[in-house]
Amino acid sequence: MTASEMIVFGLFITVGLYLIFCDLFQLPSSQAAKAAMKVTQGEKVSWHRAITERLTNTLAKQIHLDRYRRQELAATLKYAGLEQSPESYLARIIVRALFRLLWILPCIRLLPLLIPIVLLLTFNRAWDDTQSAKKIVAEKRQTIERELPRFVSTIAQEIGANRDVLALLDGYRESAGPIFRNELEITLAGMRSGSPEQALLRLAGRVGSGKLSEVIRGLLAALHGGDGVLIFSLLNNDYKKLEKQLLWKEAQKRPAKMKKYSYALMACIMATYMYVTFEQVISNIHGLF
């Protein structure tokens, strides 16, 4: 069997298995899936995405998570802004991995040595997909933590004249970054409609930052009549040191980023020097003879 025949055979096997799978699980047609996604999402959907969604929805029904893991993953997806269930999230990762494994079929006949590479890349990409929601959450957390020194400094300056925690948070909301502003808006809505203490604790739970939890404890102490001026004065000193450490770490990363440009510049200088030297040597040789 030639290489072209092997590829055609593999494609027919893949399509046949897909059709059998669709018939066994009574999946809707790709046209029906595309029409439904176009109505719900209001955009044109490719056939590949429609097939992926069909398989994802079917596989998601077969995935069963324990209560704790499902709640944890659901909270992570919600905070990351991914509007999908934990089962659909895991099913989509599996379906994408299966599609990537199809590259093994042409490799079996053409380049068998590439099969381990395809497997390695597939599992590596699948692992990255499983960590994608956590990476989004970590980036949001780091963004909020970078803003905490300015937030603590503002509260420390204003809490002496105004001990209303809700008013302090509402005042800072206008100058906050987009991610922290969104969290403050959710917290303020919870404080106005329910218990202020529970709203602040939910903020600490959503973000999951130890540094923010310290600030929340200070706000709770001020809310219960504690010495907010002293508490935030101490926090302000600590967070000024933290801000300097963050700036120092950021400055330490800059030279590493600039190394590749320094190497490129040095290579250009050396190439220019060698070219001039070579030209001078050639011209002198011609002068001698």
Summary of the structure (lengths in Angstrom):
residues: 289
radius of gyration: 29.4
end to end distance: 65.4
largest distance: 97.6
contacts: 754
relative contact order: 0.06
helix: 84%
strand: 0%
